[in-house]
Amino acid sequence: MKTTIEVDLKWYYLDQNNSGGYFIRNETVQEYVLIQAVSPEDAESRANHIVEGYSSYCECCGERWSVWFTERDGTDEPCIYNKPLDEVDPGWYRQNAVLHYFDGTKRFYKFGTGFVPYEQLEDDE
């Protein structure tokens, strides 16, 4: 007998600080990292695992990532500053996001364009 459990998933986002004057951009992290999780605590655990190895500290800029979430931070759809991704305008230093889904899937979002393959993000570097 199989049992199905339904959970209410929320989205949480990390905003990368350009510590040292640069962003780390690869298949794991971009300027924004969005994480689908069951709770703020789950999101923090997932976030710490995701950014492990992609963190640095600069004396003038501070930490690259600030991993700390509350219940208020969770949104039903992927958002940045409570704006859905398709409403976020690209900027000279805010171009891309990577979405880490609860099931382990990753998708890449280019502001002003939408979801794209990872290779399309590389074309702009």
C-alpha positions as CSV (number, residue, x, y, z in Angstrom):
1,M,0.0,0.0,0.0
2,K,1.3,3.4,-1.0
3,T,0.7,6.5,1.0
4,T,0.7,9.9,-0.6
5,I,1.7,12.9,1.5
6,E,0.9,16.4,0.4
7,V,3.0,19.2,1.6
8,D,2.7,23.0,1.1
9,L,5.9,24.1,-0.7
10,K,7.1,27.7,-0.6
11,W,9.8,29.6,-2.4
12,Y,12.7,31.4,-0.7
13,Y,15.4,33.4,-2.3
14,L,19.0,34.4,-1.7
15,D,20.4,37.6,-3.0
16,Q,24.2,37.2,-3.7
17,N,26.4,40.0,-2.5
18,N,29.2,40.8,-4.9
19,S,31.7,40.2,-2.2
20,G,35.2,41.1,-3.5
21,G,33.7,43.0,-6.4
22,Y,32.4,40.0,-8.4
23,F,29.5,37.5,-8.6
24,I,29.9,33.7,-8.7
25,R,27.9,32.4,-11.6
26,N,27.7,28.7,-12.4
27,E,25.2,25.8,-12.7
28,T,24.6,26.0,-8.9
29,V,24.5,29.7,-8.1
30,Q,23.7,32.9,-9.9
31,E,23.0,36.4,-8.6
32,Y,19.8,35.1,-7.2
33,V,19.2,31.6,-5.9
34,L,15.6,30.5,-5.4
35,I,14.9,27.4,-3.2
36,Q,11.6,25.5,-3.0
37,A,11.2,24.1,0.5
38,V,8.6,23.0,3.1
39,S,9.7,25.5,5.8
40,P,12.2,28.3,6.5
41,E,14.3,25.8,8.3
42,D,14.3,23.4,5.4
43,A,15.1,26.3,3.1
44,E,18.1,27.3,5.3
45,S,19.4,23.7,5.3
46,R,19.1,23.5,1.5
47,A,20.6,26.9,1.0
48,N,23.6,26.2,3.1
49,H,24.2,23.0,1.1
50,I,23.8,24.9,-2.2
51,V,26.2,27.7,-1.4
52,E,28.8,25.6,0.3
53,G,31.9,26.0,-1.7
54,Y,30.7,29.2,-3.3
55,S,31.0,31.5,-0.3
56,S,33.6,34.1,0.5
57,Y,34.2,37.0,2.8
58,C,35.5,40.5,2.0
59,E,36.5,42.9,4.7
60,C,34.8,45.8,3.0
61,C,31.9,44.0,1.3
62,G,31.1,41.3,3.9
63,E,29.7,37.8,3.4
64,R,28.6,36.7,0.0
65,W,25.4,35.0,1.3
66,S,23.1,35.7,4.2
67,V,21.2,32.5,4.8
68,W,18.3,33.2,7.2
69,F,14.6,32.8,6.5
70,T,11.4,33.3,8.4
71,E,7.8,32.2,7.6
72,R,7.2,35.6,6.0
73,D,9.9,35.0,3.4
74,G,8.1,32.0,1.8
75,T,6.0,32.7,-1.4
76,D,3.7,30.5,-3.4
77,E,5.5,31.2,-6.6
78,P,9.2,32.2,-7.2
79,C,9.6,35.8,-6.3
80,I,12.3,38.4,-5.6
81,Y,11.3,41.1,-3.2
82,N,7.7,39.8,-3.5
83,K,7.7,40.4,-7.3
84,P,7.2,37.4,-9.6
85,L,10.2,36.7,-11.7
86,D,8.6,37.9,-14.9
87,E,8.1,41.3,-13.3
88,V,11.7,41.7,-12.3
89,D,13.6,44.0,-14.6
90,P,17.2,43.0,-15.6
91,G,20.0,45.3,-14.5
92,W,23.6,45.5,-15.3
93,Y,24.5,43.4,-12.2
94,R,21.2,41.5,-11.8
95,Q,20.7,39.3,-14.8
96,N,20.0,35.7,-13.8
97,A,18.6,33.4,-11.2
98,V,18.8,29.7,-10.6
99,L,15.8,27.9,-9.2
100,H,16.3,24.8,-7.1
101,Y,13.1,22.8,-7.0
102,F,12.2,20.5,-4.1
103,D,12.7,17.4,-6.2
104,G,16.3,18.4,-7.1
105,T,15.5,19.9,-10.5
106,K,17.3,23.1,-11.5
107,R,16.1,25.7,-13.9
108,F,17.7,29.0,-15.0
109,Y,15.9,32.3,-15.4
110,K,17.2,35.3,-17.4
111,F,15.4,38.5,-16.4
112,G,13.6,40.1,-19.3
113,T,13.7,36.8,-21.2
114,G,12.3,34.0,-19.0
115,F,13.5,30.4,-18.5
116,V,16.5,29.5,-20.6
117,P,19.1,26.7,-20.9
118,Y,22.2,27.3,-18.8
119,E,24.3,27.7,-21.9
120,Q,22.3,30.8,-22.9
121,L,23.3,32.5,-19.6
122,E,27.0,31.9,-20.5
123,D,26.6,33.8,-23.7
124,D,26.3,37.0,-21.8
125,E,29.4,36.6,-19.6
